[in-house]
Amino acid sequence: MDFLYVLAGIIILLVLIVRKINPMLSLLIASIATGLMLGMPILKVMASINNGIGSTLGSMTMVLALGAMIGKLAEDSGAAKSIVVVLIRLFGAKHIQWAVLITGILVGIPLFYNAGFVVLIPLVFAIAGAAKLPKLYVGIPMAAALSVTHGYLPPHPGPVALAGIFHADIGKLLIYGFALSIPIAIIAGIFFPRMIIKTDRTRDLNQIITFEDVHLLPSAFKSFIIALSPIVLITAGTLGTIAFSDGAVRAFFIFISDPTIALLIALFITLMLQDLPIAKAMDSCTEGVKGVAMILLIIAAGGAFKQILVDSGIGEDVKTLANSINASPLFLGWLIAALLRVTLGSATVAALTASGMVVPFVVAGASPELMVLAVGAGSLMFSHVNDTGFWMFKEYFGLTLKETFKTWTLMETIVSVLGIVGVLLLNQLLY
């Protein structure tokens, strides 16, 4: 019966989202309803909701806020566009897809998916028009790159929230996430569009693509530092912690590997390197935080739903069921998130809802970092008409529903399926 009550709670959540109720309110209502159906006293329901909100936001608020500030500064200062120009010149138009793919990954690290899409889509259209290539041929590499960074790499909301819930090490998560993201982005972003879109890639187009106002953009050196400094700091700190066993040096690396500290240092580096007046830079920081405010509230409400599932004991029931069918906990985490993604639409909501069911797997010994990636992969599965990303892609590229399913939906499914395959391979190699 408990599983039926949880299913009823998810149906309530689905109905509210379909009726365009704000996801935060939908999650809170579904949390209360699910807790009561599972027989929890009303006071315990409210205590679980408060604890879930506090524990979820406590580990990630500053990470998301600082990441949003850096991303907005990268956008407003022109650093994101500068990276595009440099990579186009480096790779040449014959290898335009590779330039766009790498740009999407680099820009996607500090920018959230929707922001990265809006920033890059005009450049994608300009490149496609100048090179006389189909828009999708250039656009799918961008979308694939932004999708993998959204699903697998901090400081994006889903991975950061899951890392807090599962107590995963952000540094290890970044290293494992990059090990998955690069090959998946290449397959989904380079080889997939070449299979479905026929075009002549043999022409020498290097002299065709030009950009206006390049002299107004920040230098390539500054732009790459702005985009990559958070990742470099966290990764260097993690590797330094592994390399040094004790002493002040190890303490220093532990300090800079903390995501909040790494992003704070990266923000100061960004402020020193970008050419915006300090008042304008602070306005950009404020706008960046405004842009992530609703995401934080949705994640908070998702944390409440997660805590209801944890405190009700449904996670233990899922664990018992998993033991009875002898399935990999990582695969089950992916499957639960995938089913919720197809049902609910939002990748972040699907990941947070799934987390409450799979926490016992992590407690029982599953790698928290790999569980983050497994659930993150599941949350990208089969994006369709209930996902805002589906409609954004459809409308910007002027596609029919059938064409959107054959391009965007199939690309997201490839990213998700390859993700769980990669997670299971990493688990075999590392544990």
Secondary structure, DSSP 8 states (H G I E B T S, - for coil): -HHHHHHHHHHHHHHHHHTT--HHHHHHHHHHHHHHHTT--HHHHHHHHHHHHHHHHHTTHHHHHHHHHHHHHHHHTTHHHHHHHHHHHHH-GGGHHHHHHHHHHHHHTTS-HHHHHHHHHHHHHHHHHHHT--HHHHHHHHHHHHHHHHHHSTTSHHHHHHHHHHT--HHHHHHHHHHHHHHHHHIIIIIHHHHH------S--TTT---TTGGGS--HHHHHHHHHHHHHHHHHHHHHHHH--SHHHHHHHHHHHSHHHHHHHHHHHHHHHS-S-HHHHHHHHHHHHHHHHHHHHHHHHHHHHHHHHHHHTHHHHHHHHHHHHT--HHHHHHHHHHHHHHHH--HHHHHHHHHHHHHHHHHTT--HHHHHHHHHHHTTTT--TT-HHHHHHHHHHT--HHHHIIIIIHHHHHHHHHHHHHHHHHHHHH-
